[in-house]
Amino acid sequence: LWRFGYSARLLKTNHSRTAASNTSFPAVWMLLARYSGKIPGPFVVVKKTTFSTMPETVEDKADPELYSPHPGVRGMTLLNREAFKRTVVVPALKVKKEIVNSLLKSLKQSVLQRRGLKRVVEDPEDEDNRLVILDPHKIPGFSLGEAEQQVLKELSVDPEVTRYNLELTYENFRSEEILRAVLPEGQEVTSGFSRVGHIAHLNLRDHQLPYRHLIGQVIIDKNPGITCAVNKTSIIDSTYRNFEMEVLAGESNLVTKVKENNIAYELDFSKVYWNPRLSTEHGRIVELLKPGDVLFDVFAGIGPFAIPAAKKKCRVFANDLNPESYSWLLHNCRLNKVDTKVKAFNMDGREFLRGPVREELSKELPLMKEEQKNAFHIVMNLPALAVEFLDVFRHLLVGEPCSAAALPTVHCYGFSKHEDPAKDIQERAEASLGTSLDGRCSTYPVRNVAPNKEMLCITFQVPADVLYKRPCPDEAKPASKRLCTSQGFSEEKLLS
């Protein structure tokens, strides 16, 4: 090396000047490679020629924020898609068009892999060439690694990396990238939502509300099939299980069609309760049912338990207090051709249990035989209040207890913020029933509703000593006390 009059240090510091003026530089480069065992990084640098049909104002960095929208959008509340444009410099290789496909296969880990961006573009300087765009995060410092160089050598491709000015527009950014760029720095960005047909249902935080219309439009833009975005503006009304909402962007049509577990439902999302996150739970309960079983759905909504159960050839009694839910329940039964298999009611849950449910159980249970396989299931999916309804089962029936196998199975849902949610919901259920469920129940975690708030399902057969009240001897009691036989009340309760 000293015979050529160079030192490694001089080669490093004077590379650009020497490369331009000294014709013996390539020989020195290869000689240095022979002595060092590899070609040093500083020599595999980008070609200085830059070309593009893009604007000249560019960001010349391959940093973690490379794919962030233009910083000028910060604080935007009315969506201006043009303001998101940004031009960044990315590495590219000049390749003969005949070998582009081979190069893409061989360098697939290093080639740009971002949806919506082209990996191969025309070379404005040579129509026989193409530019293969590389991922700037995989090619730090615009320098190829040894593996990439070996691939290029085998394909006879010039290893020099070219700078290419890549224009990014609103269409190229993901929704979370857009919202992160718009909302104030350091504030939580939520781009998640529940999809209900063509509707995106958001639960925005207070700090996001000034940007709510922009957020709604971004969700519509970035999710094909979504044409309406709404935000919940109040907690769920525990009476009718619906909530007030605001249309943030798109059409105001809130009547939609959804499909769950291969069954179609139609509903007015502004007037009834529907939660797509419960799809798995609906399927789990229906899977427990067998043809011929009887299902009492106390808080049926538009029918996500009732209709698939009816399709499974179960006998179904479905109830909901909300007149709108009752109307859509009837509609969906007709839509799915099970309207003759579902008896629908529009009653308070307690009235439904004390009326149609008690009537059916009183008629069917005495006829049950030990070997009979059909079962009775009672679903109570009103997690805010259902556990409190369990006291209805106290002495609901009058007479001699049926066989233990025939006792109805209850699937009751509840919320819990307790550190031990399963223990909490069992204790609350026991308090309502007035008996212990130790060894006689199971709890199933359904979903996490909020931080430190769980939704669970507790399943148990109603104990015979809870469900039944021995009949009063009519002859020994006055008429006023004989009401206990027909209404299921104890003498003590009547006297109190």
C-alpha positions in Angstrom: 0.0 0.0 0.0 2.8 2.4 0.8 4.3 1.8 -2.7 1.1 3.4 -4.0 1.6 6.3 -1.7 -1.6 5.9 0.2 -2.5 5.1 3.8 -5.7 3.7 4.9 -6.5 7.0 6.7 -5.9 9.1 3.6 -7.9 6.7 1.5 -10.8 7.1 4.0 -10.6 10.9 4.3 -9.9 11.7 0.7 -12.0 9.1 -1.0 -14.3 11.4 -3.0 -11.4 13.5 -4.3 -9.2 10.5 -5.1 -12.0 8.6 -6.8 -12.6 11.4 -9.2 -9.0 12.2 -10.1 -6.8 9.1 -9.7 -7.3 6.3 -12.2 -5.4 3.9 -10.1 -7.9 4.1 -7.2 -9.8 0.9 -8.2 -6.5 -1.0 -8.0 -5.8 0.4 -4.6 -9.3 -0.5 -3.5 -8.9 -4.1 -4.4 -5.4 -4.2 -2.9 -6.8 -2.9 0.3 -9.5 -5.5 0.2 -6.9 -8.3 -0.3 -5.0 -7.2 2.8 -8.0 -6.5 5.1 -10.0 -9.5 4.0 -13.1 -7.5 3.1 -14.1 -4.3 1.4 -14.4 -1.6 4.1 -17.7 0.1 4.6 -16.6 3.6 3.6 -15.9 2.4 0.1 -19.3 1.0 -0.6 -21.1 4.4 -0.6 -23.9 5.8 -2.6 -23.4 7.2 -6.0 -23.5 11.0 -5.9 -25.8 11.4 -8.9 -29.4 12.1 -7.8 -32.3 12.1 -10.2 -36.0 12.3 -9.7 -39.1 13.8 -11.2 -40.1 14.7 -7.6 -39.8 18.1 -6.0 -36.3 19.0 -4.8 -37.3 19.7 -1.1 -36.5 16.3 0.4 -35.6 14.8 3.8 -32.3 13.1 3.5 -32.5 10.6 6.4 -33.4 7.0 6.9 -34.7 7.4 10.4 -37.5 5.8 12.4 -39.8 8.7 11.4 -39.1 8.1 7.7 -42.7 7.2 7.0 -44.3 9.9 9.0 -46.5 12.4 7.3 -45.4 16.0 6.8 -44.9 17.6 10.3 -47.1 20.5 9.2 -50.2 18.5 9.8 -49.8 18.6 13.6 -53.0 20.0 15.2 -55.1 19.6 12.1 -58.8 19.2 12.9 -60.3 19.4 9.4 -58.8 16.8 7.1 -56.7 18.2 4.3 -55.2 15.2 2.5 -52.9 17.3 0.3 -51.0 18.5 3.5 -49.7 15.1 4.2 -47.4 15.0 1.1 -43.8 14.4 1.9 -40.7 13.5 -0.2 -38.0 11.2 1.3 -34.8 9.9 0.0 -34.5 6.1 -0.2 -31.9 3.8 -1.6 -32.3 2.2 -5.1 -30.4 -0.1 -7.4 -30.2 0.4 -11.2 -31.0 -2.9 -12.8 -31.5 -4.2 -16.3 -35.2 -4.8 -16.7 -34.6 -8.4 -17.8 -33.3 -9.4 -14.4 -35.6 -7.4 -12.2 -37.7 -10.5 -11.1 -34.6 -12.5 -10.3 -33.2 -9.6 -8.2 -36.5 -9.2 -6.3 -36.5 -12.8 -5.3 -32.9 -12.8 -4.2 -33.1 -9.5 -2.3 -36.7 -9.9 -1.0 -35.5 -9.1 2.6 -33.9 -5.8 1.5 -36.5 -4.6 -1.1 -39.1 -2.1 0.0 -42.1 -3.9 1.3 -44.6 -1.2 2.1 -48.2 -1.5 0.9 -49.1 1.0 -1.7 -45.6 1.9 -2.7 -44.0 0.5 -5.9 -40.8 -1.5 -5.5 -39.8 -1.1 -9.1 -39.9 2.2 -11.1 -38.7 3.3 -14.5 -35.2 4.8 -14.8 -35.6 8.3 -16.2 -32.1 8.1 -17.6 -32.3 4.8 -19.4 -35.5 3.1 -20.7 -33.7 -0.3 -20.7 -33.1 -0.1 -16.9 -35.4 -0.1 -13.9 -34.8 1.2 -10.4 -35.4 -1.3 -7.6 -36.3 0.5 -4.4 -34.7 -0.8 -1.3 -35.9 -0.5 2.3 -34.0 2.3 3.9 -34.3 0.6 7.3 -32.6 -2.5 5.9 -29.9 -0.5 4.2 -28.6 1.8 6.9 -26.3 4.5 5.7 -27.2 3.5 2.1 -24.5 0.8 2.4 -25.1 -2.7 1.2 -24.0 -5.6 3.4 -21.8 -8.5 2.2 -24.8 -10.7 1.6 -26.5 -8.2 -0.7 -23.2 -7.5 -2.5 -22.8 -11.3 -3.2 -26.2 -11.4 -4.7 -25.5 -8.5 -7.0 -22.2 -10.0 -8.0 -23.9 -13.3 -9.0 -26.4 -11.3 -11.1 -23.8 -9.0 -12.6 -25.5 -5.9 -11.1 -23.6 -2.7 -10.3 -23.4 -2.6 -6.5 -23.5 1.2 -6.3 -26.6 2.5 -4.5 -28.5 5.4 -5.9 -30.6 7.9 -4.0 -34.2 8.1 -5.1 -36.6 10.8 -4.1 -39.8 9.0 -3.1 -43.0 11.0 -2.8 -45.4 9.9 0.0 -49.0 11.0 0.0 -52.0 10.7 2.3 -52.8 7.4 0.6 -49.5 5.9 1.5 -49.8 6.4 5.3 -51.6 4.0 7.7 -54.4 5.4 9.9 -52.3 5.2 13.1 -49.4 7.1 11.4 -51.8 9.8 10.3 -53.4 10.2 13.7 -50.0 10.1 15.5 -48.9 13.0 13.3 -52.1 15.0 13.8 -52.7 14.6 17.5 -50.5 16.5 20.0 -47.2 14.8 20.8 -47.3 12.4 23.7 -51.0 11.9 23.7 -52.5 8.4 23.2 -53.5 7.5 19.6 -56.3 5.1 19.2 -57.1 3.9 15.7 -59.1 0.8 16.8 -62.8 0.4 16.5 -65.6 -2.1 16.4 -67.1 -2.8 13.0 -70.8 -3.3 12.7 -71.6 -3.8 9.1 -70.7 -0.6 7.3 -70.4 1.3 10.6 -67.2 1.9 12.5 -67.9 2.3 16.2 -65.3 4.3 18.2 -64.9 5.1 21.9 -62.9 8.2 21.8 -61.1 9.7 24.8 -61.6 13.3 25.9 -58.3 14.5 24.4 -59.3 13.1 21.0 -62.7 14.8 20.8 -61.4 18.0 19.1 -60.2 15.8 16.3 -63.2 13.4 16.2 -64.4 14.4 12.7 -61.0 14.0 11.3 -60.5 10.7 13.0 -63.8 9.4 11.7 -62.9 10.4 8.1 -59.5 8.7 8.4 -61.1 5.5 9.6 -63.5 5.6 6.6 -60.7 6.3 4.2 -58.4 3.5 5.4 -61.0 0.7 5.8 -62.8 -0.5 2.7 -66.5 -1.1 3.2 -66.7 1.4 6.1 -69.0 4.3 5.1 -70.0 5.6 8.5 -68.1 6.4 11.7 -69.8 7.0 15.0 -68.6 7.8 18.5 -70.4 6.7 21.7 -71.4 9.7 23.7 -72.9 8.1 26.8 -72.6 4.9 28.8 -75.0 2.0 27.9 -78.5 2.5 29.2 -79.0 -0.6 31.3 -82.8 -0.5 30.7 -82.7 -0.8 26.9 -79.0 -1.5 26.5 -78.4 1.2 23.9 -76.4 4.4 24.0 -76.4 7.8 22.4 -73.9 8.3 19.6 -72.6 11.0 17.3 -72.0 10.4 13.6 -68.4 11.6 13.0 -68.1 11.2 9.3 -69.8 9.6 6.3 -73.4 8.7 5.8 -75.9 8.9 8.6 -77.6 5.5 7.8 -77.3 3.4 11.0 -79.4 0.5 9.8 -76.9 -2.2 8.9 -76.4 -5.8 8.2 -73.9 -8.0 10.0 -72.9 -11.6 9.8 -71.8 -13.7 12.9 -71.0 -17.4 12.9 -72.5 -17.7 9.4 -75.8 -16.2 10.4 -77.0 -12.8 9.1 -78.6 -10.2 11.3 -80.1 -6.8 10.5 -80.4 -4.0 13.0 -80.6 -0.3 13.7 -77.3 0.3 15.6 -78.6 3.5 17.2 -81.5 1.7 18.8 -80.4 -1.8 19.8 -77.4 -3.4 21.4 -74.9 -5.2 19.3 -71.3 -6.1 20.2 -69.2 -7.9 17.6 -66.7 -8.8 20.4 -69.2 -11.3 21.8 -69.2 -13.5 18.6 -67.0 -16.2 20.2 -69.1 -16.3 23.4 -72.4 -16.6 21.4 -70.8 -19.5 19.6 -69.5 -21.1 22.8 -72.9 -21.2 24.4 -74.7 -22.5 21.3 -72.1 -25.2 21.0 -73.3 -26.5 24.5 -76.8 -27.0 23.2 -78.1 -30.2 21.6 -81.1 -30.6 19.2 -84.2 -30.8 21.3 -82.9 -28.7 24.2 -85.0 -25.8 25.4 -83.4 -22.3 25.5 -84.8 -19.4 27.5 -83.0 -16.2 26.5 -84.0 -13.6 29.1 -82.2 -10.6 27.5 -82.2 -11.8 23.9 -81.4 -8.6 22.0 -81.8 -9.1 18.3 -81.2 -12.9 18.6 -77.5 -13.9 18.6 -78.2 -16.7 21.0 -81.8 -17.5 20.1 -81.5 -17.7 16.3 -78.5 -20.1 16.0 -80.1 -22.2 18.8 -83.3 -22.4 16.8 -81.2 -23.4 13.7 -79.8 -26.2 15.8 -83.3 -27.4 16.3 -83.7 -26.3 19.9 -87.0 -24.9 21.2 -86.4 -21.3 22.0 -88.2 -18.7 24.1 -86.6 -15.3 23.6 -87.4 -12.1 25.4 -86.2 -8.5 25.4 -87.6 -5.4 27.2 -86.5 -3.0 24.4 -89.3 -2.7 21.9 -86.8 -2.0 19.1 -84.8 -5.1 20.0 -88.0 -7.2 20.1 -89.0 -5.8 16.6 -85.5 -6.6 15.2 -85.6 -10.0 16.9 -88.8 -10.9 15.0 -87.4 -9.5 11.8 -84.2 -11.6 12.1 -86.1 -14.7 12.9 -88.0 -14.3 9.7 -84.8 -13.4 7.8 -83.2 -16.7 9.0 -86.4 -18.7 8.6 -86.8 -19.7 12.2 -89.8 -17.6 13.1 -91.9 -20.7 13.7 -89.3 -22.1 16.1 -88.8 -19.0 18.3 -91.4 -17.7 20.7 -90.6 -14.0 21.2 -91.6 -11.8 24.1 -91.4 -8.1 24.9 -91.3 -8.2 28.7 -89.3 -7.2 31.7 -86.8 -10.0 32.5 -88.4 -10.8 35.9 -91.8 -11.0 34.4 -90.5 -13.3 31.7 -88.9 -15.7 34.2 -92.0 -15.6 36.5 -94.4 -16.0 33.5 -93.5 -18.0 30.4 -90.3 -19.6 31.9 -92.1 -20.8 35.0 -95.1 -22.0 33.0 -92.9 -24.0 30.6 -90.8 -25.5 33.4 -93.9 -26.3 35.5 -95.3 -28.2 32.5 -92.2 -29.9 31.3 -90.1 -30.8 34.3 -92.6 -33.3 36.0 -92.7 -35.2 32.7 -88.9 -35.5 32.5 -87.5 -39.0 33.0 -84.1 -40.0 34.3 -83.0 -41.3 30.9 -84.3 -38.2 29.0 -81.4 -36.3 27.4 -83.0 -33.0 26.6 -81.9 -30.1 28.8 -83.1 -26.7 29.8 -80.8 -23.7 29.4 -81.4 -20.2 30.7 -79.1 -17.4 29.2 -79.0 -14.1 31.1 -76.8 -11.8 29.1 -77.2 -8.4 30.8 -73.9 -8.2 32.6 -74.6 -4.9 34.4 -77.7 -6.4 36.2 -78.2 -10.0 35.5 -76.8 -11.4 38.7 -79.4 -9.4 40.6 -82.1 -11.2 38.7 -81.0 -14.6 40.1 -83.2 -14.2 43.2 -86.2 -14.9 40.9 -85.3 -18.6 41.0 -86.0 -18.8 44.7 -89.0 -21.0 45.0 -89.9 -20.3 41.4 -91.6 -23.7 41.1 -94.0 -25.4 43.5 -94.0 -29.2 43.9 -91.7 -32.1 44.3 -88.2 -31.6 42.8 -87.5 -33.2 39.5 -84.4 -35.3 38.9 -81.2 -33.5 39.4 -80.2 -34.1 35.7 -83.3 -32.2 34.6 -82.7 -29.0 36.6 -82.2 -26.0 34.3 -78.7 -24.7 33.6 -78.2 -21.0 34.0 -75.6 -19.0 32.1 -75.4 -15.7 33.8 -73.1 -12.8 32.8 -71.7 -10.1 35.0 -69.0 -7.5 35.2 -66.3 -7.5 37.9 -63.6 -5.1 39.0 -62.5 -7.4 41.9 -59.0 -8.7 42.0 -60.5 -12.2 41.9 -63.4 -11.8 39.4 -64.4 -15.4 39.5 -64.7 -15.4 43.2 -66.5 -12.1 43.2 -69.2 -13.2 40.7 -69.8 -16.5 42.5 -70.3 -14.7 45.8 -72.7 -12.3 44.3 -74.6 -15.1 42.6 -74.8 -17.0 45.9 -76.1 -13.9 47.6 -79.0 -13.6 45.1 -79.8 -17.3 45.2 -79.4 -17.7 48.9 -77.3 -20.8 48.8 -73.7 -21.9 48.2 -72.5 -22.8 44.7 -69.2 -24.3 45.8 -68.5 -27.3 43.6 -71.7 -26.6 41.7 -70.7 -23.9 39.3 -68.0 -22.8 36.8 -66.9 -19.4 35.7 -65.7 -18.5 32.2 -63.8 -15.2 31.4 -65.5 -13.7 28.4 -63.5 -10.5 27.7 -61.7 -7.6 29.3 -64.1 -4.7 29.0 -61.8 -2.0 30.4 -58.7 -1.8 32.6 -59.5 -3.7 35.8 -63.0 -4.6 34.5 -63.8 -8.1 33.4 -66.9 -9.7 31.9 -67.5 -13.3 33.0 -70.1 -16.0 32.6 -71.1 -18.1 35.6 -72.8 -21.4 34.8 -74.7 -23.6 37.2 -77.7 -25.8 37.6 -80.3 -24.2 39.8 -80.2 -26.2 43.0 -83.5 -28.0 43.7 -83.8 -26.5 47.2 -83.6 -23.1 45.6 -85.9 -23.7 42.7 -88.7 -25.6 44.4 -91.1 -24.8 47.2 -93.0 -27.7 48.7 -96.8 -27.2 48.1 -98.9 -25.8 51.0 -101.7 -28.1 52.2 -104.6 -26.1 50.8 -107.1 -27.6 53.2 -105.3 -26.3 56.3 -104.8 -22.8 55.1 -107.1 -19.9 54.4 -107.6 -18.7 50.8 -105.3 -15.7 51.2 -102.4 -18.1 52.2 -103.1 -20.5 49.4 -101.7 -17.9 47.0 -98.3 -19.5 47.9 -99.2 -22.4 45.7 -99.9 -20.4 42.6 -97.4 -17.6 43.1 -94.6 -19.5 44.6 -94.3 -17.3 47.8 -93.6 -18.7 51.2 -96.0 -18.1 54.1 -93.3 -16.1 55.9 -93.0 -13.8 52.9 -96.7 -13.3 52.6 -96.9 -12.4 56.3 -94.1 -9.9 56.0 
